[in-house]
Amino acid sequence: MTSGGLVEIRERGEGFRAFWRERHLCTLSTVRPDGTLHVVPVGVTLDADSATARVITSRGSYKARRIGAAEQGAAVAVCQVDGRRWSTLEGRARVLDSAEEVADAERRYAERYRTPRPNPERVVIHIEITRVLGNV
C-alpha cells in the first residue's frame, strides 16, 4: 500500500467512497510495449481503507498477460464516469491467482455488480493506488 494513494482517498471523503460503490462500468488502461494505450471496459472494486482496487479477469486475457509480465508491476489507470462526475485511480498492478485472493475479489465484485459467472481461469488484477484524479 502506498501512503500517497491512501492520503488522497482519505482527503476525498465519503462522497468519493460512495461513488466507487455505485454500479458503474469502468475502464482499465495499460501501456503496450510500443507505448500505445490498451483500454478495455471492466468492473472495478475499491478498497479505500487499503488504497487498492481489484479487477477480475481471465488468466489468458491480454490485460492479465501484459500486467503479469511486468516485473515491478505495471502502470495502470482505472476510470469511471457518471455524467459530469468522474474519478481515475492510478497505480501499479500485479496479477494474483491464489484461491483466497480470487474468492475475495469475486465477493467484492458481487457486492458492487453481480455474482460473476464461474471461470476456472480467473485471476485478480490487484492495483496499489498511487494517485487519485477526478471531481468526486
N, C-alpha and C positions, 0 to 999 in steps of 0.2 A: 504494500500500500504506500502511496506517495502522500506526503503531508500536504503538498500543494493542492492536489485534487480534493482532498478531504476538507481543507480550509475553504476552498471555493464553494464546495457543496454546502457546507455549514452556513456560509455567508448568504447563500441563495434563499434559505428558509423553507418553510412548509409548502409554499406555493410551487416551488421548484420540485420538491419531492412528490407532491400531488400530481403534477404534470407528467412525471415519469411513471406514475401508477395508472394513469388513464390509458385506455386501449388505443394505441396509435401504431400504425406501421412506421418503421424506421428505415434508415439506410445505413449500410456499413461500407466505408471507403477504405480501400487498401491501395498500396502502391505496387504496380507491376515492376518487374525487373528493368523494363525500358523507361521507367519514370512516369508512365501514364497511370491514370486512376482506374481502378476497378470498383464500381459502385453497384451494390445489389440491395434489394429490399430484404429486410429481416425483422424479426421480433427481438426486442432488447429488454432485458430486465436490469434494473439498477438496484444495487445495494449501497444506499447512501452512507450508511454507517462505516463501511469499509472502503468507500470510493472505488467500487468495482462494478463493472457491467458484464453481462453474460449474453451470449448468443448461442443457441443450439443449432447444429447443422450436421450434415453427413461427413464422415471422415474423408470421403473422396471428392468433396466439393473443392472448387478452385480456391475459395477463401480459406478453407481449412488447410489445404496443402501449402498455400502461399505463406500463411502465418506460421504453420508448423515448421517451415524451412528456415525461418529467421532465428538465428542463434541467440540473439539478445532480446527477442520479442519483436514483433512487427509494429511499426507506427500505424495506427488506425484512427478513424473517427466514426462515431455513430451519431446520427442526427434524426430528430423528429420535428415535424411541423404540424401545426393546427391553426389554420388561418394566419393571423399575424403573430401568433405565439410560436416560438421555436427554441430549440436547445441542441447544442452539439457537445458531445463528450469526446475529448481526445485522449489518447493514451497508448500504452504498449500492450500488445495482445500476445497470448500464447494459447496453444491448444492443450486442453486437458481431456483425458479419456478414462479416468478411473470410474468405476461403477458408482462410487459415492458422489463424485463431482457431477456426473451426468444426471443422476437421480435428483440432486439438489437443484440443478439448472432446470430440469423438467418440471419440478414442483413450482419453482419461481415463475416459469413460463406459463404454467396452468393457472396460476393466480392472476396474472395480468391479461392473458389472452384466452386460452382454452387448453384442455388436455392435449398434448401433442400426440400425433399418431405414433404407433410403435415403429422403432427404427433401430435395429441391432448395430448399425454403423454410426450411431450418434456420438458426437463429441461436443465439447464445450469450448467456445472461444471466450476466454477469460481476459477481460480488459482492466488493467490498472489505470485509473483515470488520473491524468496529469494536468488537464486544463478543461475548463468549462466555459462555453460561449453561449450566448443567446439572450433573450429578453424576458425569460421567466425565472 
